Amino acid sequence: MKLGEALLKRDEYIKRQDDIKKRIKSNVVLRDDNENNENPNDLIKEYIDINNELSDLIMKIENKEHEIKLDIGISISEAVNIRDKLYRELEIYKTVLKELNSKEYRNAKNEIKMKVLVNVKDIQNEADKISKAYSDIDVMIQAANWNADLK
């Protein structure tokens, strides 16, 4: 199995757990005159079984992500950390740009004069630079994920 496939399987397990959790909630307490559609004890066992598989899979994924080095000399796990950091930085710049482009600000017809306290061009340039860096490192991570065998 490729690392990329394992990552998809991890997401599938998490979705299945969420689904089972909802099913448990809807079957754990019922009115006296209703019947359970599903046995909550069976659902709990299924949830625990999936959780064990998920935990084992996550351990293998994390070990492989620490082991594999990208062409730029860092591990996949380090690259994921950098990508996540870039994402958070990009989000703050997007928030600023969204606020500057909001209709409430641009169409304010009140007596109060509004003043922009940031350099819009600099904010946009920084957002573009971070977006490019994010995309570049994400491509490297995805390529490594689909070329690496999990074992």
C-alpha positions in Angstrom: 0.0 0.0 0.0 1.3 3.4 -0.9 1.5 6.1 1.8 -1.1 8.2 -0.1 -3.5 5.2 0.0 -2.9 4.8 3.7 -3.7 8.5 4.2 -7.0 8.1 2.3 -7.8 5.0 4.4 -7.1 6.9 7.6 -9.6 9.5 6.5 -12.1 6.8 5.7 -11.7 5.3 9.2 -12.3 8.7 10.8 -15.5 9.2 8.8 -16.7 5.7 9.7 -16.0 6.4 13.4 -18.0 9.6 13.1 -20.9 7.7 11.5 -20.8 5.0 14.1 -20.8 7.6 16.9 -24.0 9.2 15.5 -25.6 5.7 15.2 -24.7 4.9 18.8 -26.2 8.2 20.0 -29.5 7.5 18.2 -29.7 3.9 19.5 -28.5 4.1 23.1 -31.8 5.4 24.6 -35.2 4.9 23.1 -38.8 5.2 24.2 -40.3 2.0 25.6 -42.6 1.4 22.7 -39.7 1.7 20.1 -37.3 -0.9 19.0 -33.6 -0.4 18.5 -32.5 -0.4 14.8 -29.1 -1.4 15.9 -27.5 -2.8 19.1 -25.4 0.0 20.7 -23.1 -2.6 22.2 -22.3 -4.0 18.7 -21.7 -0.5 17.5 -19.4 0.3 20.4 -17.4 -2.9 19.6 -17.3 -1.9 15.9 -16.1 1.6 16.9 -13.3 0.1 19.1 -12.2 -2.3 16.3 -12.0 0.6 13.8 -10.2 2.7 16.4 -7.5 0.0 16.9 -7.0 -0.3 13.1 -6.9 3.5 12.8 -4.3 3.7 15.6 -2.1 1.1 14.0 -2.4 2.8 10.6 -1.5 6.2 12.1 1.6 4.8 13.7 2.7 3.3 10.4 2.0 6.6 8.6 3.8 8.7 11.1 6.8 6.4 11.1 7.0 6.5 7.3 6.6 10.3 7.2 9.5 10.6 9.6 11.6 8.2 7.6 11.1 9.6 4.0 13.2 12.6 3.0 12.1 15.0 0.3 14.4 16.3 -2.4 14.9 19.5 -0.2 16.4 17.4 2.6 13.5 17.4 5.1 11.2 14.6 6.1 7.5 14.4 5.0 6.5 15.1 8.6 8.6 18.3 8.7 7.2 19.3 5.4 3.7 18.8 6.6 4.4 21.0 9.6 5.8 23.7 7.3 2.8 23.4 5.0 0.4 23.7 8.0 2.3 26.8 9.3 2.1 28.4 5.8 -1.6 27.6 5.7 -2.2 29.4 9.0 -0.2 32.4 7.8 -2.1 32.5 4.5 -5.4 32.4 6.4 -4.5 35.6 8.4 -3.6 37.5 5.2 -6.8 36.2 3.5 -8.8 37.5 6.5 -7.3 40.9 6.2 -7.9 41.0 2.4 -11.5 39.8 2.9 -12.1 42.5 5.4 -10.7 45.2 3.1 -12.9 43.9 0.3 -16.0 43.6 2.4 -19.1 45.5 1.2 -19.7 47.0 4.6 -16.4 48.7 4.6 -16.4 49.8 0.9 -20.1 50.9 0.9 -20.1 52.7 4.2 -22.2 55.8 3.8 -21.9 57.0 7.3 -20.3 60.2 8.5 -17.3 58.4 10.0 -14.3 58.4 7.7 -12.6 55.1 7.5 -8.8 54.7 7.3 -6.9 51.6 6.1 -4.1 50.8 8.4 -2.2 48.2 6.3 -0.5 48.4 2.9 -2.9 46.4 0.7 -0.3 45.8 -2.0 2.1 44.4 0.6 -0.5 42.2 2.1 -1.6 40.8 -1.3 2.1 40.2 -2.3 2.8 38.4 0.9 -0.4 36.3 0.5 0.7 35.4 -3.0 4.2 34.5 -1.9 2.9 32.3 0.9 0.3 30.7 -1.4 3.0 29.7 -3.9 5.3 28.3 -1.1 2.3 26.3 0.2 1.5 24.9 -3.2 5.1 24.0 -3.9 5.6 22.1 -0.6 2.2 20.5 -1.0 3.1 19.1 -4.4 6.3 17.7 -3.0 4.4 16.0 -0.1 1.8 14.6 -2.4 4.4 13.2 -4.8 6.2 11.5 -1.9 3.0 10.1 -0.5 2.1 8.4 -3.8 5.6 7.1 -4.5 6.3 5.7 -1.0 5.3 2.2 0.1 3.9 2.0 3.6 5.0 -1.7 4.1 
